């Protein structure tokens, strides 16, 4: 029973030591800047009114479309 207590104390000590080391490392590393993603303008398909990012839309005749098929159909 005595050896079990010693092993348990060593295991708890090791875990505490690792937590302290991880905390110290986090203090030394400056926080990384938040991943600031540029917000992209959303546009509405002239045919089906689905919203999609402007970079993925097809621009034709002053209107935005979500697919080439909707572009061919035109504005309803």
PyMOL Python script that loads the backbone (N, CA, C, O; Angstrom):
from pymol import cmd

cmd.read_pdbstr("""\
ATOM      1  N   UNK A   1       0.828  -1.189   0.000  1.00  0.00           N
ATOM      2  CA  UNK A   1       0.000   0.000   0.000  1.00  0.00           C
ATOM      3  C   UNK A   1       0.869   1.248   0.000  1.00  0.00           C
ATOM      4  O   UNK A   1       0.488   2.266  -0.578  1.00  0.00           O
ATOM      5  N   UNK A   2       2.030   1.183   0.640  1.00  0.00           N
ATOM      6  CA  UNK A   2       2.918   2.334   0.705  1.00  0.00           C
ATOM      7  C   UNK A   2       3.479   2.708  -0.656  1.00  0.00           C
ATOM      8  O   UNK A   2       3.612   3.895  -0.955  1.00  0.00           O
ATOM      9  N   UNK A   3       3.813   1.722  -1.495  1.00  0.00           N
ATOM     10  CA  UNK A   3       4.366   1.994  -2.823  1.00  0.00           C
ATOM     11  C   UNK A   3       3.301   2.632  -3.716  1.00  0.00           C
ATOM     12  O   UNK A   3       3.612   3.481  -4.552  1.00  0.00           O
ATOM     13  N   UNK A   4       2.025   2.213  -3.530  1.00  0.00           N
ATOM     14  CA  UNK A   4       0.935   2.784  -4.303  1.00  0.00           C
ATOM     15  C   UNK A   4       0.781   4.269  -4.008  1.00  0.00           C
ATOM     16  O   UNK A   4       0.576   5.061  -4.928  1.00  0.00           O
ATOM     17  N   UNK A   5       0.876   4.656  -2.750  1.00  0.00           N
ATOM     18  CA  UNK A   5       0.776   6.066  -2.375  1.00  0.00           C
ATOM     19  C   UNK A   5       1.918   6.870  -2.969  1.00  0.00           C
ATOM     20  O   UNK A   5       1.712   7.992  -3.432  1.00  0.00           O
ATOM     21  N   UNK A   6       3.112   6.311  -2.961  1.00  0.00           N
ATOM     22  CA  UNK A   6       4.280   7.012  -3.521  1.00  0.00           C
ATOM     23  C   UNK A   6       4.090   7.208  -5.021  1.00  0.00           C
ATOM     24  O   UNK A   6       4.344   8.295  -5.539  1.00  0.00           O
ATOM     25  N   UNK A   7       3.646   6.166  -5.724  1.00  0.00           N
ATOM     26  CA  UNK A   7       3.421   6.273  -7.165  1.00  0.00           C
ATOM     27  C   UNK A   7       2.306   7.271  -7.479  1.00  0.00           C
ATOM     28  O   UNK A   7       2.398   8.021  -8.451  1.00  0.00           O
ATOM     29  N   UNK A   8       1.274   7.281  -6.674  1.00  0.00           N
ATOM     30  CA  UNK A   8       0.177   8.223  -6.863  1.00  0.00           C
ATOM     31  C   UNK A   8       0.651   9.662  -6.666  1.00  0.00           C
ATOM     32  O   UNK A   8       0.307  10.544  -7.453  1.00  0.00           O
ATOM     33  N   UNK A   9       1.440   9.898  -5.619  1.00  0.00           N
ATOM     34  CA  UNK A   9       1.978  11.240  -5.380  1.00  0.00           C
ATOM     35  C   UNK A   9       2.911  11.668  -6.508  1.00  0.00           C
ATOM     36  O   UNK A   9       2.890  12.826  -6.924  1.00  0.00           O
ATOM     37  N   UNK A  10       3.726  10.747  -7.002  1.00  0.00           N
ATOM     38  CA  UNK A  10       4.610  11.076  -8.130  1.00  0.00           C
ATOM     39  C   UNK A  10       3.792  11.422  -9.372  1.00  0.00           C
ATOM     40  O   UNK A  10       4.126  12.367 -10.087  1.00  0.00           O
ATOM     41  N   UNK A  11       2.733  10.673  -9.633  1.00  0.00           N
ATOM     42  CA  UNK A  11       1.891  10.940 -10.802  1.00  0.00           C
ATOM     43  C   UNK A  11       1.209  12.300 -10.674  1.00  0.00           C
ATOM     44  O   UNK A  11       1.162  13.066 -11.637  1.00  0.00           O
ATOM     45  N   UNK A  12       0.680  12.602  -9.488  1.00  0.00           N
ATOM     46  CA  UNK A  12       0.032  13.902  -9.273  1.00  0.00           C
ATOM     47  C   UNK A  12       1.055  15.031  -9.404  1.00  0.00           C
ATOM     48  O   UNK A  12       0.763  16.068 -10.001  1.00  0.00           O
ATOM     49  N   UNK A  13       2.243  14.834  -8.852  1.00  0.00           N
ATOM     50  CA  UNK A  13       3.301  15.838  -8.971  1.00  0.00           C
ATOM     51  C   UNK A  13       3.696  16.074 -10.413  1.00  0.00           C
ATOM     52  O   UNK A  13       3.936  17.213 -10.814  1.00  0.00           O
ATOM     53  N   UNK A  14       3.766  15.004 -11.200  1.00  0.00           N
ATOM     54  CA  UNK A  14       4.124  15.131 -12.611  1.00  0.00           C
ATOM     55  C   UNK A  14       3.067  15.919 -13.372  1.00  0.00           C
ATOM     56  O   UNK A  14       3.398  16.772 -14.196  1.00  0.00           O
ATOM     57  N   UNK A  15       1.800  15.639 -13.099  1.00  0.00           N
ATOM     58  CA  UNK A  15       0.717  16.356 -13.779  1.00  0.00           C
ATOM     59  C   UNK A  15       0.734  17.836 -13.412  1.00  0.00           C
ATOM     60  O   UNK A  15       0.568  18.693 -14.280  1.00  0.00           O
ATOM     61  N   UNK A  16       0.932  18.137 -12.145  1.00  0.00           N
ATOM     62  CA  UNK A  16       0.994  19.534 -11.703  1.00  0.00           C
ATOM     63  C   UNK A  16       2.179  20.236 -12.350  1.00  0.00           C
ATOM     64  O   UNK A  16       2.057  21.375 -12.800  1.00  0.00           O
ATOM     65  N   UNK A  17       3.317  19.569 -12.398  1.00  0.00           N
ATOM     66  CA  UNK A  17       4.523  20.144 -13.016  1.00  0.00           C
ATOM     67  C   UNK A  17       4.271  20.443 -14.493  1.00  0.00           C
ATOM     68  O   UNK A  17       4.673  21.499 -14.982  1.00  0.00           O
ATOM     69  N   UNK A  18       3.605  19.523 -15.220  1.00  0.00           N
ATOM     70  CA  UNK A  18       3.321  19.740 -16.643  1.00  0.00           C
ATOM     71  C   UNK A  18       2.342  20.908 -16.839  1.00  0.00           C
ATOM     72  O   UNK A  18       2.484  21.686 -17.783  1.00  0.00           O
ATOM     73  N   UNK A  19       1.372  21.025 -15.963  1.00  0.00           N
ATOM     74  CA  UNK A  19       0.436  22.146 -16.067  1.00  0.00           C
ATOM     75  C   UNK A  19       1.132  23.482 -15.838  1.00  0.00           C
ATOM     76  O   UNK A  19       0.860  24.458 -16.538  1.00  0.00           O
ATOM     77  N   UNK A  20       2.026  23.524 -14.863  1.00  0.00           N
ATOM     78  CA  UNK A  20       2.775  24.757 -14.589  1.00  0.00           C
ATOM     79  C   UNK A  20       3.655  25.109 -15.773  1.00  0.00           C
ATOM     80  O   UNK A  20       3.732  26.275 -16.159  1.00  0.00           O
ATOM     81  N   UNK A  21       4.326  24.115 -16.359  1.00  0.00           N
ATOM     82  CA  UNK A  21       5.189  24.374 -17.532  1.00  0.00           C
ATOM     83  C   UNK A  21       4.366  24.885 -18.716  1.00  0.00           C
ATOM     84  O   UNK A  21       4.785  25.811 -19.410  1.00  0.00           O
ATOM     85  N   UNK A  22       3.214  24.292 -18.943  1.00  0.00           N
ATOM     86  CA  UNK A  22       2.369  24.731 -20.049  1.00  0.00           C
ATOM     87  C   UNK A  22       1.894  26.166 -19.822  1.00  0.00           C
ATOM     88  O   UNK A  22       1.845  26.957 -20.763  1.00  0.00           O
ATOM     89  N   UNK A  23       1.551  26.500 -18.600  1.00  0.00           N
ATOM     90  CA  UNK A  23       1.112  27.859 -18.286  1.00  0.00           C
ATOM     91  C   UNK A  23       2.248  28.855 -18.498  1.00  0.00           C
ATOM     92  O   UNK A  23       2.029  29.935 -19.047  1.00  0.00           O
ATOM     93  N   UNK A  24       3.461  28.502 -18.068  1.00  0.00           N
ATOM     94  CA  UNK A  24       4.606  29.395 -18.252  1.00  0.00           C
ATOM     95  C   UNK A  24       4.898  29.601 -19.732  1.00  0.00           C
ATOM     96  O   UNK A  24       5.220  30.713 -20.153  1.00  0.00           O
ATOM     97  N   UNK A  25       4.786  28.537 -20.525  1.00  0.00           N
ATOM     98  CA  UNK A  25       5.015  28.673 -21.958  1.00  0.00           C
ATOM     99  C   UNK A  25       3.966  29.579 -22.592  1.00  0.00           C
ATOM    100  O   UNK A  25       4.277  30.348 -23.503  1.00  0.00           O
ATOM    101  N   UNK A  26       2.739  29.494 -22.121  1.00  0.00           N
ATOM    102  CA  UNK A  26       1.695  30.344 -22.693  1.00  0.00           C
ATOM    103  C   UNK A  26       1.925  31.810 -22.338  1.00  0.00           C
ATOM    104  O   UNK A  26       1.528  32.696 -23.095  1.00  0.00           O
ATOM    105  N   UNK A  27       2.562  32.077 -21.197  1.00  0.00           N
ATOM    106  CA  UNK A  27       2.870  33.456 -20.838  1.00  0.00           C
ATOM    107  C   UNK A  27       3.985  34.015 -21.709  1.00  0.00           C
ATOM    108  O   UNK A  27       3.983  35.206 -22.019  1.00  0.00           O
ATOM    109  N   UNK A  28       4.930  33.184 -22.107  1.00  0.00           N
ATOM    110  CA  UNK A  28       6.045  33.640 -22.936  1.00  0.00           C
ATOM    111  C   UNK A  28       5.636  33.889 -24.374  1.00  0.00           C
ATOM    112  O   UNK A  28       6.220  34.744 -25.040  1.00  0.00           O
ATOM    113  N   UNK A  29       4.646  33.161 -24.867  1.00  0.00           N
ATOM    114  CA  UNK A  29       4.196  33.334 -26.244  1.00  0.00           C
ATOM    115  C   UNK A  29       3.106  34.391 -26.284  1.00  0.00           C
ATOM    116  O   UNK A  29       2.087  34.255 -25.608  1.00  0.00           O
ATOM    117  N   UNK A  30       3.309  35.442 -27.069  1.00  0.00           N
ATOM    118  CA  UNK A  30       2.241  36.439 -27.185  1.00  0.00           C
ATOM    119  C   UNK A  30       1.050  35.805 -27.895  1.00  0.00           C
ATOM    120  O   UNK A  30       1.226  34.930 -28.743  1.00  0.00           O
ATOM    121  N   UNK A  31      -0.137  36.232 -27.560  1.00  0.00           N
ATOM    122  CA  UNK A  31      -1.311  35.641 -28.205  1.00  0.00           C
ATOM    123  C   UNK A  31      -1.288  35.923 -29.697  1.00  0.00           C
ATOM    124  O   UNK A  31      -0.977  37.034 -30.128  1.00  0.00           O
ATOM    125  N   UNK A  32      -1.617  34.916 -30.472  1.00  0.00           N
ATOM    126  CA  UNK A  32      -1.625  35.095 -31.919  1.00  0.00           C
ATOM    127  C   UNK A  32      -2.802  35.985 -32.289  1.00  0.00           C
ATOM    128  O   UNK A  32      -3.863  35.915 -31.669  1.00  0.00           O
ATOM    129  N   UNK A  33      -2.611  36.814 -33.294  1.00  0.00           N
ATOM    130  CA  UNK A  33      -3.711  37.700 -33.684  1.00  0.00           C
ATOM    131  C   UNK A  33      -4.886  36.872 -34.177  1.00  0.00           C
ATOM    132  O   UNK A  33      -4.715  35.829 -34.809  1.00  0.00           O
ATOM    133  N   UNK A  34      -6.054  37.347 -33.882  1.00  0.00           N
ATOM    134  CA  UNK A  34      -7.257  36.640 -34.319  1.00  0.00           C
ATOM    135  C   UNK A  34      -7.278  36.599 -35.838  1.00  0.00           C
ATOM    136  O   UNK A  34      -6.890  37.558 -36.506  1.00  0.00           O
ATOM    137  N   UNK A  35      -7.725  35.501 -36.359  1.00  0.00           N
ATOM    138  CA  UNK A  35      -7.813  35.374 -37.810  1.00  0.00           C
ATOM    139  C   UNK A  35      -8.915  36.286 -38.311  1.00  0.00           C
ATOM    140  O   UNK A  35     -10.089  35.917 -38.350  1.00  0.00           O
ATOM    141  N   UNK A  36      -8.511  37.479 -38.690  1.00  0.00           N
ATOM    142  CA  UNK A  36      -9.482  38.449 -39.181  1.00  0.00           C
ATOM    143  C   UNK A  36      -9.703  38.185 -40.659  1.00  0.00           C
ATOM    144  O   UNK A  36      -8.829  38.418 -41.493  1.00  0.00           O
ATOM    145  N   UNK A  37     -10.858  37.708 -40.948  1.00  0.00           N
ATOM    146  CA  UNK A  37     -11.204  37.465 -42.338  1.00  0.00           C
ATOM    147  C   UNK A  37     -11.997  38.654 -42.840  1.00  0.00           C
ATOM    148  O   UNK A  37     -12.897  39.157 -42.167  1.00  0.00           O
ATOM    149  N   UNK A  38     -11.644  39.089 -44.030  1.00  0.00           N
ATOM    150  CA  UNK A  38     -12.382  40.195 -44.607  1.00  0.00           C
ATOM    151  C   UNK A  38     -13.802  39.738 -44.890  1.00  0.00           C
ATOM    152  O   UNK A  38     -14.029  38.651 -45.423  1.00  0.00           O
ATOM    153  N   UNK A  39     -14.728  40.567 -44.533  1.00  0.00           N
ATOM    154  CA  UNK A  39     -16.128  40.243 -44.771  1.00  0.00           C
ATOM    155  C   UNK A  39     -16.407  40.504 -46.231  1.00  0.00           C
ATOM    156  O   UNK A  39     -16.111  41.578 -46.753  1.00  0.00           O
ATOM    157  N   UNK A  40     -16.977  39.516 -46.882  1.00  0.00           N
ATOM    158  CA  UNK A  40     -17.259  39.646 -48.302  1.00  0.00           C
ATOM    159  C   UNK A  40     -18.721  40.048 -48.499  1.00  0.00           C
ATOM    160  O   UNK A  40     -19.612  39.600 -47.776  1.00  0.00           O
ATOM    161  N   UNK A  41     -18.937  40.884 -49.476  1.00  0.00           N
ATOM    162  CA  UNK A  41     -20.286  41.342 -49.785  1.00  0.00           C
ATOM    163  C   UNK A  41     -21.107  40.192 -50.341  1.00  0.00           C
ATOM    164  O   UNK A  41     -20.652  39.429 -51.193  1.00  0.00           O
ATOM    165  N   UNK A  42     -22.332  40.089 -49.833  1.00  0.00           N
ATOM    166  CA  UNK A  42     -23.250  39.078 -50.333  1.00  0.00           C
ATOM    167  C   UNK A  42     -24.169  39.728 -51.360  1.00  0.00           C
ATOM    168  O   UNK A  42     -24.588  40.876 -51.208  1.00  0.00           O
ATOM    169  N   UNK A  43     -24.472  38.964 -52.411  1.00  0.00           N
ATOM    170  CA  UNK A  43     -25.385  39.441 -53.445  1.00  0.00           C
ATOM    171  C   UNK A  43     -26.509  38.419 -53.603  1.00  0.00           C
ATOM    172  O   UNK A  43     -26.392  37.269 -53.181  1.00  0.00           O
ATOM    173  N   UNK A  44     -27.584  38.864 -54.214  1.00  0.00           N
ATOM    174  CA  UNK A  44     -28.758  37.996 -54.385  1.00  0.00           C
ATOM    175  C   UNK A  44     -28.890  37.635 -55.857  1.00  0.00           C
ATOM    176  O   UNK A  44     -28.786  38.489 -56.738  1.00  0.00           O
ATOM    177  N   UNK A  45     -29.120  36.353 -56.103  1.00  0.00           N
ATOM    178  CA  UNK A  45     -29.353  35.895 -57.474  1.00  0.00           C
ATOM    179  C   UNK A  45     -30.636  36.522 -57.986  1.00  0.00           C
ATOM    180  O   UNK A  45     -31.664  36.491 -57.309  1.00  0.00           O
ATOM    181  N   UNK A  46     -30.577  37.095 -59.191  1.00  0.00           N
ATOM    182  CA  UNK A  46     -31.745  37.755 -59.769  1.00  0.00           C
ATOM    183  C   UNK A  46     -32.837  36.750 -60.122  1.00  0.00           C
ATOM    184  O   UNK A  46     -34.004  37.128 -60.224  1.00  0.00           O
ATOM    185  N   UNK A  47     -32.490  35.498 -60.308  1.00  0.00           N
ATOM    186  CA  UNK A  47     -33.474  34.487 -60.694  1.00  0.00           C
ATOM    187  C   UNK A  47     -34.160  33.832 -59.492  1.00  0.00           C
ATOM    188  O   UNK A  47     -35.388  33.786 -59.420  1.00  0.00           O
ATOM    189  N   UNK A  48     -33.360  33.329 -58.556  1.00  0.00           N
ATOM    190  CA  UNK A  48     -33.939  32.543 -57.449  1.00  0.00           C
ATOM    191  C   UNK A  48     -33.832  33.223 -56.084  1.00  0.00           C
ATOM    192  O   UNK A  48     -34.342  32.689 -55.100  1.00  0.00           O
ATOM    193  N   UNK A  49     -33.194  34.365 -56.000  1.00  0.00           N
ATOM    194  CA  UNK A  49     -33.060  35.165 -54.771  1.00  0.00           C
ATOM    195  C   UNK A  49     -32.191  34.510 -53.701  1.00  0.00           C
ATOM    196  O   UNK A  49     -32.299  34.850 -52.523  1.00  0.00           O
ATOM    197  N   UNK A  50     -31.330  33.572 -54.103  1.00  0.00           N
ATOM    198  CA  UNK A  50     -30.393  32.968 -53.159  1.00  0.00           C
ATOM    199  C   UNK A  50     -29.247  33.941 -52.924  1.00  0.00           C
ATOM    200  O   UNK A  50     -28.736  34.537 -53.872  1.00  0.00           O
ATOM    201  N   UNK A  51     -28.841  34.107 -51.671  1.00  0.00           N
ATOM    202  CA  UNK A  51     -27.699  34.952 -51.353  1.00  0.00           C
ATOM    203  C   UNK A  51     -26.421  34.145 -51.494  1.00  0.00           C
ATOM    204  O   UNK A  51     -26.355  32.989 -51.077  1.00  0.00           O
ATOM    205  N   UNK A  52     -25.403  34.765 -52.087  1.00  0.00           N
ATOM    206  CA  UNK A  52     -24.108  34.120 -52.242  1.00  0.00           C
ATOM    207  C   UNK A  52     -23.022  35.177 -52.242  1.00  0.00           C
ATOM    208  O   UNK A  52     -23.298  36.346 -52.513  1.00  0.00           O
ATOM    209  N   UNK A  53     -21.763  34.778 -51.936  1.00  0.00           N
ATOM    210  CA  UNK A  53     -20.668  35.753 -51.935  1.00  0.00           C
ATOM    211  C   UNK A  53     -20.474  36.347 -53.325  1.00  0.00           C
ATOM    212  O   UNK A  53     -20.625  35.660 -54.336  1.00  0.00           O
ATOM    213  N   UNK A  54     -20.145  37.606 -53.358  1.00  0.00           N
ATOM    214  CA  UNK A  54     -19.980  38.310 -54.641  1.00  0.00           C
ATOM    215  C   UNK A  54     -18.925  37.642 -55.526  1.00  0.00           C
ATOM    216  O   UNK A  54     -19.062  37.624 -56.750  1.00  0.00           O
ATOM    217  N   UNK A  55     -17.868  37.091 -54.906  1.00  0.00           N
ATOM    218  CA  UNK A  55     -16.803  36.463 -55.684  1.00  0.00           C
ATOM    219  C   UNK A  55     -17.258  35.183 -56.369  1.00  0.00           C
ATOM    220  O   UNK A  55     -16.635  34.754 -57.341  1.00  0.00           O
ATOM    221  N   UNK A  56     -18.333  34.561 -55.886  1.00  0.00           N
ATOM    222  CA  UNK A  56     -18.835  33.325 -56.485  1.00  0.00           C
ATOM    223  C   UNK A  56     -19.991  33.578 -57.449  1.00  0.00           C
ATOM    224  O   UNK A  56     -20.430  32.662 -58.144  1.00  0.00           O
ATOM    225  N   UNK A  57     -20.478  34.800 -57.494  1.00  0.00           N
ATOM    226  CA  UNK A  57     -21.627  35.125 -58.335  1.00  0.00           C
ATOM    227  C   UNK A  57     -21.186  35.406 -59.768  1.00  0.00           C
ATOM    228  O   UNK A  57     -20.039  35.767 -60.027  1.00  0.00           O
ATOM    229  N   UNK A  58     -22.128  35.231 -60.686  1.00  0.00           N
ATOM    230  CA  UNK A  58     -21.910  35.548 -62.101  1.00  0.00           C
ATOM    231  C   UNK A  58     -22.617  36.867 -62.370  1.00  0.00           C
ATOM    232  O   UNK A  58     -23.821  36.992 -62.149  1.00  0.00           O
ATOM    233  N   UNK A  59     -21.863  37.849 -62.848  1.00  0.00           N
ATOM    234  CA  UNK A  59     -22.417  39.177 -63.106  1.00  0.00           C
ATOM    235  C   UNK A  59     -22.697  39.299 -64.594  1.00  0.00           C
ATOM    236  O   UNK A  59     -21.803  39.123 -65.421  1.00  0.00           O
ATOM    237  N   UNK A  60     -23.944  39.603 -64.927  1.00  0.00           N
ATOM    238  CA  UNK A  60     -24.312  39.707 -66.339  1.00  0.00           C
ATOM    239  C   UNK A  60     -25.492  40.658 -66.474  1.00  0.00           C
ATOM    240  O   UNK A  60     -26.491  40.519 -65.768  1.00  0.00           O
ATOM    241  N   UNK A  61     -25.379  41.604 -67.361  1.00  0.00           N
ATOM    242  CA  UNK A  61     -26.477  42.529 -67.636  1.00  0.00           C
ATOM    243  C   UNK A  61     -26.910  43.339 -66.431  1.00  0.00           C
ATOM    244  O   UNK A  61     -28.089  43.668 -66.296  1.00  0.00           O
ATOM    245  N   UNK A  62     -25.973  43.665 -65.552  1.00  0.00           N
ATOM    246  CA  UNK A  62     -26.287  44.465 -64.381  1.00  0.00           C
ATOM    247  C   UNK A  62     -26.912  43.668 -63.242  1.00  0.00           C
ATOM    248  O   UNK A  62     -27.335  44.254 -62.245  1.00  0.00           O
ATOM    249  N   UNK A  63     -26.978  42.360 -63.365  1.00  0.00           N
ATOM    250  CA  UNK A  63     -27.570  41.500 -62.340  1.00  0.00           C
ATOM    251  C   UNK A  63     -26.570  40.402 -61.946  1.00  0.00           C
ATOM    252  O   UNK A  63     -25.650  40.076 -62.697  1.00  0.00           O
ATOM    253  N   UNK A  64     -26.777  39.852 -60.761  1.00  0.00           N
ATOM    254  CA  UNK A  64     -25.969  38.737 -60.283  1.00  0.00           C
ATOM    255  C   UNK A  64     -26.781  37.453 -60.369  1.00  0.00           C
ATOM    256  O   UNK A  64     -27.988  37.441 -60.128  1.00  0.00           O
ATOM    257  N   UNK A  65     -26.082  36.360 -60.723  1.00  0.00           N
ATOM    258  CA  UNK A  65     -26.722  35.052 -60.822  1.00  0.00           C
ATOM    259  C   UNK A  65     -25.856  34.021 -60.095  1.00  0.00           C
ATOM    260  O   UNK A  65     -24.639  34.171 -59.986  1.00  0.00           O
ATOM    261  N   UNK A  66     -26.529  32.958 -59.596  1.00  0.00           N
ATOM    262  CA  UNK A  66     -25.795  31.951 -58.833  1.00  0.00           C
ATOM    263  C   UNK A  66     -25.240  30.848 -59.720  1.00  0.00           C
ATOM    264  O   UNK A  66     -24.247  30.220 -59.353  1.00  0.00           O
ATOM    265  N   UNK A  67     -25.841  30.592 -60.867  1.00  0.00           N
ATOM    266  CA  UNK A  67     -25.375  29.538 -61.779  1.00  0.00           C
ATOM    267  C   UNK A  67     -25.492  30.022 -63.218  1.00  0.00           C
ATOM    268  O   UNK A  67     -26.243  30.955 -63.504  1.00  0.00           O
ATOM    269  N   UNK A  68     -24.749  29.388 -64.128  1.00  0.00           N
ATOM    270  CA  UNK A  68     -24.889  29.753 -65.545  1.00  0.00           C
ATOM    271  C   UNK A  68     -26.314  29.510 -66.071  1.00  0.00           C
ATOM    272  O   UNK A  68     -26.781  30.232 -66.953  1.00  0.00           O
ATOM    273  N   UNK A  69     -26.996  28.501 -65.533  1.00  0.00           N
ATOM    274  CA  UNK A  69     -28.370  28.225 -65.960  1.00  0.00           C
ATOM    275  C   UNK A  69     -29.286  29.400 -65.618  1.00  0.00           C
ATOM    276  O   UNK A  69     -30.119  29.805 -66.429  1.00  0.00           O
ATOM    277  N   UNK A  70     -29.123  29.936 -64.423  1.00  0.00           N
ATOM    278  CA  UNK A  70     -29.946  31.079 -64.030  1.00  0.00           C
ATOM    279  C   UNK A  70     -29.568  32.315 -64.843  1.00  0.00           C
ATOM    280  O   UNK A  70     -30.413  33.161 -65.132  1.00  0.00           O
ATOM    281  N   UNK A  71     -28.299  32.409 -65.205  1.00  0.00           N
ATOM    282  CA  UNK A  71     -27.876  33.524 -66.056  1.00  0.00           C
ATOM    283  C   UNK A  71     -28.577  33.438 -67.411  1.00  0.00           C
ATOM    284  O   UNK A  71     -29.023  34.452 -67.948  1.00  0.00           O
ATOM    285  N   UNK A  72     -28.674  32.237 -67.958  1.00  0.00           N
ATOM    286  CA  UNK A  72     -29.334  32.044 -69.253  1.00  0.00           C
ATOM    287  C   UNK A  72     -30.835  32.339 -69.161  1.00  0.00           C
ATOM    288  O   UNK A  72     -31.419  32.873 -70.103  1.00  0.00           O
ATOM    289  N   UNK A  73     -31.461  31.990 -68.024  1.00  0.00           N
ATOM    290  CA  UNK A  73     -32.883  32.255 -67.843  1.00  0.00           C
ATOM    291  C   UNK A  73     -33.165  33.737 -67.687  1.00  0.00           C
ATOM    292  O   UNK A  73     -34.234  34.215 -68.069  1.00  0.00           O
ATOM    293  N   UNK A  74     -32.212  34.464 -67.129  1.00  0.00           N
ATOM    294  CA  UNK A  74     -32.391  35.895 -66.946  1.00  0.00           C
ATOM    295  C   UNK A  74     -33.272  36.212 -65.752  1.00  0.00           C
ATOM    296  O   UNK A  74     -33.650  35.336 -64.974  1.00  0.00           O
ATOM    297  N   UNK A  75     -33.583  37.486 -65.636  1.00  0.00           N
ATOM    298  CA  UNK A  75     -34.396  37.949 -64.500  1.00  0.00           C
ATOM    299  C   UNK A  75     -35.851  37.592 -64.771  1.00  0.00           C
ATOM    300  O   UNK A  75     -36.343  37.834 -65.873  1.00  0.00           O
ATOM    301  N   UNK A  76     -36.558  37.016 -63.781  1.00  0.00           N
ATOM    302  CA  UNK A  76     -37.979  36.633 -64.008  1.00  0.00           C
ATOM    303  C   UNK A  76     -38.881  37.831 -64.126  1.00  0.00           C
ATOM    304  O   UNK A  76     -40.088  37.679 -64.316  1.00  0.00           O
TER     305      UNK A  76
END
""", "prot")
cmd.dss("prot")
cmd.show_as("cartoon", "prot")
cmd.util.cbc("prot")
cmd.orient("prot")
